[in-house]
Amino acid sequence: MVTLTKIYTRGGDTGETSLGSGDRVKKHDIRVAAYGTSDETNAVIGLARLHTPKDDFPEADAMLARIQNDLFDLGADLCTPEGGKRSEGALRIVDQQVTRLENEIDAMNAELEPLKSFILPGGTPAASYLHLARTVARRCERLLTELSEHEDVNPAAIKYVNRLSDHLFVLARHLNDNGKKDVLWVPGGSR
């Protein structure tokens, strides 16, 4: 468990931060950008949860709560480079977390009509925030794959973020009255 007694340390005043390994890196380091973007995803999910109906689909809030916890696991994973100092015993995303997302996607998607068009982000407030979270998760994924070209990255972490954006998309559709409130894209419709 983490204990925070002081919120500011002044350690970042020169533009550097500490990784979980103890190494100091620039705050704009791609690794820091990746776990910062997972934190952004988490914050947007927190907003979505404010609008998630508790009666119609109570499982949605429980799923999102687990995902928020997983995103802190992801941050812990990413802030401790694989193979580096303190990497032994570091918290890592595991394949079971990916599998759980896949199972939830399959269960939710089974209740939806197949898409006949791309959909625009929108619909209910919860779905709109989930679409925003999905796009931030995709940015996180792009940063992770870029990081993986230069450093070792836990493959399960990349898979998790990839599935997460799919999960958020399907859940958004589910919270759009099982797709009935999806906003369909009309190609060239505003020409």
C-alpha positions as CSV (number, residue, x, y, z in Angstrom):
1,M,0.0,0.0,0.0
2,V,1.2,3.5,-0.8
3,T,1.4,6.1,2.0
4,L,1.5,9.8,0.9
5,T,2.3,12.2,3.7
6,K,3.5,15.0,1.5
7,I,2.0,15.8,-1.9
8,Y,4.8,18.0,-3.3
9,T,8.4,17.1,-3.2
10,R,10.0,19.7,-5.5
11,G,11.8,16.8,-7.2
12,G,10.2,17.7,-10.5
13,D,11.0,21.4,-10.5
14,T,13.9,20.9,-13.0
15,G,11.7,19.0,-15.5
16,E,12.6,15.5,-14.4
17,T,10.7,12.8,-12.5
18,S,11.5,9.5,-10.9
19,L,10.5,6.2,-12.4
20,G,9.5,3.2,-10.1
21,S,13.1,2.0,-10.7
22,G,14.5,5.1,-9.1
23,D,15.9,6.3,-12.4
24,R,15.4,10.0,-13.2
25,V,14.0,10.9,-16.6
26,K,12.7,14.0,-18.3
27,K,9.0,14.6,-17.8
28,H,8.4,14.5,-21.5
29,D,10.1,11.0,-21.8
30,I,7.8,8.7,-23.8
31,R,7.5,6.3,-20.9
32,V,6.2,9.1,-18.7
33,A,3.9,10.3,-21.5
34,A,2.5,6.7,-21.8
35,Y,1.6,6.3,-18.2
36,G,0.4,9.9,-18.0
37,T,-2.0,9.1,-20.8
38,S,-3.2,6.0,-19.1
39,D,-3.9,8.3,-16.1
40,E,-5.9,10.6,-18.5
41,T,-7.9,7.7,-19.6
42,N,-8.7,6.8,-16.0
43,A,-9.8,10.4,-15.3
44,V,-12.2,10.4,-18.3
45,I,-13.6,7.1,-17.1
46,G,-14.2,8.7,-13.8
47,L,-16.3,11.3,-15.5
48,A,-18.2,8.6,-17.5
49,R,-19.0,6.9,-14.2
50,L,-20.8,10.0,-13.0
51,H,-23.3,9.5,-15.8
52,T,-23.5,5.7,-15.9
53,P,-27.1,4.5,-15.1
54,K,-27.1,2.5,-12.0
55,D,-30.5,0.8,-12.6
56,D,-30.5,-0.1,-16.3
57,F,-27.0,-1.8,-16.4
58,P,-25.5,-1.9,-12.9
59,E,-22.6,-4.1,-14.2
60,A,-21.3,-1.0,-16.2
61,D,-20.2,0.8,-13.1
62,A,-18.5,-2.3,-11.6
63,M,-16.7,-2.9,-14.9
64,L,-15.5,0.7,-15.0
65,A,-14.4,0.6,-11.4
66,R,-12.3,-2.5,-12.2
67,I,-10.9,-0.8,-15.3
68,Q,-9.9,2.2,-13.2
69,N,-8.0,0.0,-10.8
70,D,-6.4,-1.8,-13.8
71,L,-5.2,1.5,-15.2
72,F,-3.4,2.2,-11.9
73,D,-1.8,-1.3,-12.3
74,L,-0.9,-0.2,-15.9
75,G,0.7,3.0,-14.6
76,A,2.7,1.0,-12.0
77,D,3.8,-1.5,-14.7
78,L,4.9,1.3,-17.1
79,C,6.7,3.4,-14.5
80,T,9.0,0.4,-13.6
81,P,10.9,-0.5,-16.8
82,E,11.3,-4.3,-17.4
83,G,14.7,-5.6,-16.7
84,G,15.8,-2.5,-14.8
85,K,16.4,-1.8,-11.2
86,R,13.6,-2.8,-8.9
87,S,11.8,-4.6,-11.8
88,E,11.8,-7.9,-10.0
89,G,8.4,-8.3,-8.3
90,A,7.1,-5.1,-10.0
91,L,3.3,-5.0,-10.5
92,R,2.6,-6.0,-14.1
93,I,-0.6,-6.2,-16.2
94,V,-1.3,-9.9,-16.7
95,D,-3.1,-11.8,-19.5
96,Q,-6.1,-12.6,-17.2
97,Q,-6.9,-8.8,-17.2
98,V,-6.9,-8.9,-21.0
99,T,-9.1,-12.0,-21.0
100,R,-11.6,-10.4,-18.6
101,L,-12.0,-7.4,-21.0
102,E,-12.5,-9.8,-23.9
103,N,-15.2,-11.8,-22.0
104,E,-17.0,-8.6,-21.1
105,I,-16.8,-7.3,-24.7
106,D,-18.2,-10.5,-26.0
107,A,-21.1,-10.5,-23.5
108,M,-22.0,-6.9,-24.2
109,N,-21.6,-7.2,-28.0
110,A,-23.9,-10.2,-28.1
111,E,-26.8,-7.9,-27.1
112,L,-26.1,-5.3,-29.8
113,E,-27.2,-5.2,-33.4
114,P,-24.2,-5.4,-35.8
115,L,-23.0,-2.0,-37.0
116,K,-24.0,-1.0,-40.5
117,S,-22.1,2.4,-40.3
118,F,-19.3,3.9,-38.3
119,I,-20.7,5.8,-35.4
120,L,-19.8,9.3,-34.2
121,P,-18.9,9.9,-30.6
122,G,-22.1,11.0,-28.8
123,G,-25.5,9.8,-27.6
124,T,-25.9,9.7,-23.9
125,P,-23.5,11.6,-21.6
126,A,-22.0,8.3,-20.3
127,A,-21.5,7.0,-23.9
128,S,-20.0,10.4,-24.9
129,Y,-17.4,10.3,-22.1
130,L,-16.6,6.6,-22.9
131,H,-15.9,7.6,-26.5
132,L,-13.6,10.3,-25.2
133,A,-11.9,7.7,-22.9
134,R,-11.6,5.4,-25.9
135,T,-9.7,7.9,-27.9
136,V,-7.4,8.7,-25.0
137,A,-6.7,5.0,-24.6
138,R,-5.9,4.8,-28.3
139,R,-3.3,7.6,-27.8
140,C,-1.9,5.6,-24.8
141,E,-1.6,2.6,-27.1
142,R,0.2,4.6,-29.8
143,L,2.7,5.8,-27.1
144,L,3.2,2.2,-25.8
145,T,3.9,0.8,-29.2
146,E,6.4,3.7,-29.9
147,L,8.0,3.0,-26.5
148,S,8.3,-0.7,-27.4
149,E,10.5,0.1,-30.4
150,H,13.1,1.5,-28.0
151,E,12.6,-0.3,-24.7
152,D,11.1,-3.6,-23.4
153,V,7.4,-3.2,-22.7
154,N,5.2,-5.8,-21.1
155,P,3.3,-7.3,-24.1
156,A,0.2,-7.8,-21.9
157,A,0.2,-4.1,-21.2
158,I,-0.1,-3.3,-24.9
159,K,-2.8,-6.0,-25.4
160,Y,-4.7,-4.6,-22.4
161,V,-4.8,-1.0,-23.8
162,N,-5.8,-2.3,-27.2
163,R,-8.7,-4.3,-25.7
164,L,-9.6,-1.5,-23.4
165,S,-10.4,0.9,-26.3
166,D,-12.6,-1.9,-27.8
167,H,-14.3,-2.4,-24.4
168,L,-15.1,1.3,-24.0
169,F,-16.5,1.4,-27.5
170,V,-18.8,-1.5,-27.0
171,L,-19.9,-0.3,-23.5
172,A,-20.6,3.2,-25.0
173,R,-22.9,1.5,-27.5
174,H,-24.5,-0.5,-24.8
175,L,-25.1,2.7,-22.8
176,N,-26.6,4.3,-25.9
177,D,-29.7,2.2,-25.3
178,N,-28.1,-0.9,-26.9
179,G,-27.1,1.1,-29.9
180,K,-30.5,2.8,-30.5
181,K,-29.0,6.2,-29.6
182,D,-25.8,5.7,-31.5
183,V,-25.0,8.7,-33.8
184,L,-24.4,7.2,-37.2
185,W,-21.8,8.6,-39.6
186,V,-23.3,9.6,-42.9
187,P,-20.4,9.7,-45.4
188,G,-20.4,13.0,-47.2
189,G,-23.6,13.9,-45.5
190,S,-22.7,17.5,-44.8
191,R,-21.4,18.4,-48.3
